[in-house]
Amino acid sequence: MQALRVEQLSGDLSGVLLADIPAPTRASGEVLVQVRAASLNFPDLLMTRGEYQFKPEVPFTSGLEFAGEVIEADPASGFAPGDRVMGGNKTGAFAEIASVAAGKLSAMPRGMDFPAAAAMGAAYSTAYTSLVELGGLREGQWVLVHGASGGVGLAACDLARALGAKVIATTGSADKSERIASLAAPDSVILAEGRFREAVADLTGGALADIVFDPVGGDVFDESTRCVAFGGKLMVVGFTSGRIADISTNIPLIKGFSIVGLRAGEYVRRFPERGRAIQNAITVLAEEVRITPAIDRILPLSRWREGFAAMASRGLVGKVVFVPGS
């Protein structure tokens, strides 16, 4: 089968290639899946450089998540050949066939196609765990979402709006504002440049943000500490800016806000029953068409370099989805 392999770690993707390798064999407890679509996530890019927390031994097949059809499964797994499933693992999604533990798969939402299902999993799991599970999101609250052109940021906007929150989306590029507004329908889109607290204060009538969702870090995090309402929560989701921010502890003390860190995958591993509840809640929202993953482009896996380059250059508004075997 064809698979996208990371043969060597490099900063320029020179160690990555599309290769023909033997198809995986299913181990006990695993489900063999024909991959129909697989979505690109920022950790996929970082892992080609050896810059992600999880560092698989090279060579490895890239890709965190996919959607497809079951080829083979244990009868006790709850899955049968032909079932449409979504899920994945830390690696292995960018291939024609994948074999993963049954617990890492779930049924695709009814009415959803493979690209949308592939684009939904990690982004919406992160958004839901952050905003609802740990953030305690309530209807009518103000949510400030950074990195709103990325898959996770767009998912956070989409989910918060679906649950009745008022959403301010931010972007580092004015060129992306119109597309973000079209895809995520936030209450407003602002530039996350310099001192943007005044813009947040004006939009919220001085109330500021009850929840700040921050996958960017760096200067954006620094200014976000000025945008959180008293008693609010600043959710640390990632550091796509490349700089891990520092904070003086007197700031959250005086302003009375909480800083909450989140790795959604780790949260689900530690609390699998909560992971299932989160996935069920997301599935219901998807089947009710209250949330819809935003996809920037769908590419054959043979054009993987285009997708990775667009992510590296911050050229996306939404997810990249690869179609193996094309």
PyMOL commands that set and color helices and strands:
alter all, ss='L'
color gray80, all
select helices_A, chain A and resi 42-49+75-77+102-104+114-134+151-162+174-184+197-203+218-224+250-255+264-270+272-287+301-312
alter helices_A, ss='H'
color red, helices_A
select strands_A, chain A and resi 2-6+16-20+30-39+60-61+65-73+84-88+97-101+105-107+142-145+166-171+188-191+209-214+228-236+258-261+295-300+319-323
alter strands_A, ss='S'
color yellow, strands_A
deselect
rebuild
show_as cartoon
